[in-house]
Amino acid sequence: MSVKYEGIIPPIVTPFTKDGEIDEEKLRREIKFCLDCGADGISVAGSTGEGPTLRDEELVRLTKIAREYIPVGSDKTVVCGIMRTCTRDAVRAGLAAKEAGADVIMVTPTAYNVLVPNPEGMFDFYSTISREVRLPIIIYNVIPQNTIYPDLFHRLLNETEYVMGIKQSVGGIQALYADIMEVGDKGRVYAATDDMIYSCFDFGAAGAISAILSVFPKESVEMWNCAKNGDHARGLAIQKSLYKKWQVLGGNQFPIRMKYALECLGRDCGYCRSPITFLPEAEKAAIRKAFCEE
């Protein structure tokens, strides 16, 4: 398979103004920073980017801005997240992202508890998006109550035209390895176990689309290169150096913690969208200790 769509693809935070509008100046600065560090692409409107809060027209704007920095035909990749509660709306958002210039859409399974379908329903969801949007699809496997298991991933690879990969965000590194063992080189498996990213590369991940890449793009690129070049000791050392930092970022409403950590690193990424508006002082102190006092 081509190296396009592989490697380090940071999911960019979406900077908002205090009034909840997209702050394009800060967004552009983050995209440029990650690409200047050697990233292999940019992902917009994922969990890190507060994707469920974004309307279709905002997906379009984010994608167009990313496309300005990654020309059409580049070996780098523009990924747009799609997080919708029904097939119809996911198709509509996917078509909007395609029109805006996305190379790939990263589609999250439906999440609302009583509307979670069985595997046949999820097969219909992804196969319909494939048929209607006709753009490469990465499954964003992040919903604990609606997990896409390796057998369904394998079926989607075999029976749809455009499903080509999975971002494995539930189940940790064991789930990532289960996907790799199930599909081999048939599809790409992307890492999202932030505190063990190098280990995921060592196990055979095709790259990563994971929040820690956006905080530490330079270190993440180096870990990817270490995995490709067989420098296990250096890759593991970088992973260990970032491990405790991630422990203060992960969990619910992590974008607000990420933005505060980025502020500690001198990168102002604005506000989160309501209702993710309050970060307790104890959490701020833990982030400052991890990021500023070592």
Helices and strands as residue ranges (DSSP letters): E 7-8, H 24-36, E 41-44, G 51-53, H 56-69, E 77-82, H 87-100, E 104-107, G 113-115, H 119-133, E 137-141, G 144-146, H 150-159, E 163-168, H 172-183, E 188-191, G 194-196, H 197-203, E 207-208, H 211-215, H 217-229, H 232-247, H 254-264, H 281-292
